[in-house]
Amino acid sequence: MVDKVLTANRLTDGVSVWLNAAGEWATSLQEALVARHAEAFAALEEIGRKAYADNKVVDVNLIEVQETDGILWPLRLRERIRAQGPTMAYAPGYAPADPEFIAV
């Protein structure tokens, strides 16, 4: 079974966020609460539905990750890009993604 984390975009500014163990939406994938079994997946999905219904986040998804040497790596390229930022210079405060992190 593959590990999963809950991700979304904040409704206020569209920034990618991940649910952490404190039940808060963190801006770093590395802070995400990792679910490792079906019951935990279901619990995260329910938390995501409630956060969406409460207008806290949009585009809520449970995504597959792999933990290697203590670092979470999304399995899909889209999610690696979301975790690292844009693939090119974007705007002040947004550095381009690390090419090694998003490489598949």
C-alpha contacts under 8 A as a table, 3 or more apart, distances in Angstrom:
res1	aa1	res2	aa2	distance
1	M	36	R	7.53
1	M	37	H	7.32
2	V	36	R	7.04
2	V	64	E	6.29
2	V	65	V	6.99
2	V	66	Q	7.24
3	D	34	V	6.46
3	D	35	A	5.68
3	D	36	R	4.80
3	D	37	H	7.43
3	D	64	E	5.77
3	D	65	V	5.52
3	D	66	Q	6.40
4	K	34	V	5.79
4	K	35	A	5.20
4	K	36	R	6.67
4	K	41	F	7.07
4	K	62	L	6.18
4	K	63	I	5.24
4	K	64	E	4.43
4	K	65	V	5.46
5	V	18	W	7.17
5	V	19	L	7.33
5	V	32	A	6.37
5	V	33	L	6.19
5	V	34	V	5.17
5	V	35	A	6.11
5	V	44	L	7.80
5	V	62	L	5.58
5	V	63	I	5.52
5	V	64	E	6.69
5	V	65	V	7.01
6	L	18	W	5.67
6	L	19	L	5.64
6	L	32	A	7.57
6	L	33	L	7.76
6	L	44	L	6.34
6	L	45	E	7.43
6	L	48	G	7.20
6	L	60	V	7.17
6	L	61	N	5.81
6	L	62	L	4.52
6	L	63	I	6.35
7	T	16	S	7.18
7	T	17	V	5.64
7	T	18	W	4.37
7	T	19	L	6.44
7	T	60	V	5.74
7	T	61	N	5.36
7	T	62	L	6.24
7	T	63	I	7.08
8	A	16	S	5.89
8	A	17	V	5.42
8	A	18	W	6.44
8	A	57	V	6.01
8	A	58	V	5.79
8	A	59	D	5.19
8	A	60	V	4.24
8	A	61	N	6.19
9	N	13	D	7.99
9	N	14	G	5.04
9	N	15	V	5.27
9	N	16	S	4.46
9	N	17	V	5.63
9	N	57	V	5.39
9	N	58	V	5.29
9	N	59	D	6.05
9	N	60	V	7.13
10	R	13	D	5.88
10	R	14	G	4.90
10	R	15	V	5.45
10	R	16	S	6.53
10	R	17	V	6.64
10	R	56	K	6.31
10	R	57	V	4.46
10	R	58	V	6.42
11	L	14	G	5.66
11	L	55	N	6.79
11	L	56	K	5.67
11	L	57	V	4.72
11	L	58	V	5.97
12	T	56	K	7.81
15	V	27	T	7.46
16	S	27	T	6.33
16	S	82	R	6.37
16	S	83	A	7.16
17	V	25	W	5.53
17	V	26	A	5.28
17	V	27	T	4.62
17	V	28	S	6.78
17	V	29	L	7.33
18	W	25	W	5.32
18	W	26	A	5.24
18	W	27	T	6.38
18	W	28	S	6.78
18	W	29	L	5.86
18	W	31	E	7.47
18	W	32	A	5.42
18	W	33	L	7.92
19	L	23	G	6.02
19	L	24	E	5.62
19	L	25	W	4.62
19	L	26	A	6.10
19	L	31	E	7.90
19	L	32	A	5.39
19	L	33	L	6.12
20	N	23	G	5.44
20	N	24	E	5.54
20	N	25	W	6.25
20	N	26	A	6.28
20	N	31	E	5.75
20	N	32	A	4.38
20	N	33	L	4.57
21	A	24	E	7.37
21	A	32	A	6.95
21	A	33	L	4.96
26	A	29	L	7.44
26	A	31	E	6.60
26	A	32	A	7.21
28	S	31	E	5.58
28	S	32	A	7.22
28	S	83	A	6.98
29	L	32	A	5.30
29	L	72	L	7.13
29	L	83	A	5.95
30	Q	71	I	6.71
30	Q	72	L	6.00
35	A	40	A	5.26
35	A	41	F	5.89
35	A	44	L	7.82
36	R	40	A	6.64
36	R	41	F	7.46
37	H	40	A	5.46
37	H	41	F	6.30
38	A	41	F	4.99
38	A	42	A	6.26
39	E	42	A	5.15
39	E	43	A	6.27
40	A	43	A	4.99
40	A	44	L	6.21
41	F	44	L	5.24
41	F	45	E	6.23
41	F	62	L	7.61
42	A	45	E	5.08
42	A	46	E	6.29
43	A	46	E	5.18
43	A	47	I	6.33
44	L	47	I	5.03
44	L	48	G	6.15
44	L	62	L	7.56
45	E	48	G	5.01
45	E	49	R	6.23
45	E	61	N	7.78
45	E	62	L	6.84
46	E	49	R	5.07
46	E	50	K	6.28
47	I	50	K	5.21
47	I	51	A	6.17
48	G	51	A	5.10
48	G	52	Y	6.10
48	G	60	V	6.00
48	G	61	N	7.64
49	R	52	Y	5.15
49	R	53	A	6.11
49	R	60	V	7.61
50	K	53	A	4.99
50	K	54	D	6.02
51	A	54	D	5.05
51	A	55	N	6.34
51	A	56	K	5.34
51	A	57	V	6.04
52	Y	55	N	5.11
52	Y	56	K	5.85
52	Y	57	V	5.18
52	Y	58	V	5.78
52	Y	60	V	7.19
53	A	56	K	7.69
55	N	58	V	7.48
57	V	60	V	7.01
63	I	74	P	7.24
63	I	79	E	7.79
64	E	74	P	5.98
64	E	75	L	5.85
64	E	76	R	7.70
65	V	72	L	6.19
65	V	73	W	5.34
65	V	74	P	4.25
65	V	75	L	5.46
66	Q	72	L	5.71
66	Q	73	W	5.18
66	Q	74	P	6.36
66	Q	75	L	6.83
67	E	70	G	5.89
67	E	71	I	5.38
67	E	72	L	4.52
67	E	73	W	6.16
68	T	71	I	5.27
68	T	72	L	6.53
68	T	73	W	7.38
73	W	80	R	7.08
73	W	101	F	7.86
74	P	77	L	7.35
74	P	79	E	5.76
74	P	80	R	5.50
75	L	79	E	7.43
75	L	80	R	7.54
76	R	79	E	5.45
76	R	80	R	6.49
77	L	80	R	5.02
77	L	81	I	6.25
77	L	102	I	6.23
77	L	103	A	7.57
77	L	104	V	6.89
78	R	81	I	5.27
78	R	82	R	6.28
79	E	82	R	4.89
79	E	83	A	6.06
80	R	83	A	5.07
80	R	84	Q	6.22
80	R	101	F	6.93
80	R	102	I	5.14
81	I	84	Q	5.20
81	I	85	G	5.66
81	I	86	P	6.31
81	I	87	T	6.95
81	I	97	A	6.66
81	I	102	I	6.01
82	R	85	G	5.46
82	R	86	P	7.23
84	Q	96	P	7.63
84	Q	97	A	4.82
84	Q	98	D	6.71
84	Q	101	F	7.64
84	Q	102	I	7.69
85	G	94	Y	6.79
85	G	95	A	6.85
85	G	96	P	6.03
85	G	97	A	5.05
86	P	89	A	7.15
86	P	90	Y	6.71
86	P	94	Y	7.43
86	P	95	A	7.30
86	P	96	P	5.24
86	P	97	A	5.61
87	T	96	P	5.06
87	T	97	A	5.13
87	T	99	P	7.98
88	M	95	A	7.64
88	M	96	P	4.80
88	M	97	A	7.22
89	A	94	Y	7.12
89	A	95	A	6.08
89	A	96	P	5.28
90	Y	94	Y	6.04
90	Y	95	A	7.14
90	Y	96	P	7.24
91	A	94	Y	5.52
91	A	95	A	7.84
92	P	95	A	7.80
97	A	101	F	7.60
97	A	102	I	7.29
98	D	101	F	5.37
98	D	102	I	6.61
99	P	102	I	5.36
99	P	103	A	5.95
100	E	103	A	5.19
